[in-house]
Amino acid sequence: MSKLFVRSLSWETNDDSLKSKFSEFGVLEEAVVVKDRETGRSRGFGFVKYTNDNDAKMAMDKMDGTELDGRTISVVIAEDRRGGGGGGGG
């Protein structure tokens, strides 16, 4: 539960500004704004991972619905995406 999904990020938000804001709530393992592979531009969402579940919960409670870099963000628990998905055969 220590990984959070942050959506509705401003185009100006980068890894450093995301890390700076979310580190107010505890020790971070990582803070990453996901970028488009071709353009390098932000895709408008990112992930923040804490070393402690309680810090992650506090950050989610405090940051969800608040403003960051001029945009109201949404913060939820990131779902695990294990496995590579399907792939049928015929």
N, C-alpha and C positions, 0 to 999 in steps of 0.2 A: 504493500500500500504506500510505500515511500516515494513512488513515482507519480507525478502529476502531469496532466495534459492541460496546456494553457492555449485557449483559442481566442480568436478575434484580436490578435496582436496587430499593432500599428506596423506599417511598412518600415518605420524608423527604428523599431525595437530590434536589438541585436543580442548576441549571446551575452555580452558584457552588461548591458542594461537589464536584461532579464535576471542574470545572476546577482547583480547589485540589489535589485528590489527584493528578490526572494530570499537572499541570504540574511535578511533582517529577521527571519523566523527560525534559523538554525543552520547547521553545517550542510553544505551542498556537496553531492558527489559530482553533479553536472547540471548545466543549464544550457539548453540548445534550442535555437530558433531554426526550424526546418526550412531549408532553402531549395528552390527549384534547381534541378541539376543543370539545365541548359542556360538559364539566365543568371543564376546566383542570387536572385531576388527572394526575399522572404515569402513563404507560402501562407503566412498569417497565423501560424501556430507553432508551438514548441513544447518541450518537455523539461521538467525540473525534477531532479532526483535528490532526495535527502538521505542522510545516513541514519535518520531516526524517524520512525513512523509518526510519533507524536508531533514532531516539527512539521511534517508534511500535512498532517490534519489541521494544525493551527494555521499554516500558510493558506491552505484551501479555504478554511472558514473566513479568514481575514481578507483574502485577495479576490475571491469570487465576487463578481459584480462591481469591482472597483475600477478606477481609471489608471491606465499605464500608457504613457506617451500619447495621450489624447484619445485613447480608445477604451471603451468599457470591455474588460476581459472576462472570460469564463474559465473557471478552474475546477477541474474534476479529477478523480482518481484515474490514472492511465490504466487501461486494460492490457493485460499481457497478450502479446501477439506471437505466441510460440508456434513453431512449425511453419512450413512453407506454403501451406494452403493445399488446395486440391490438385487436380490434374487427372482427368479421367483417361480412360483408354478405351479402345474399342474393340 
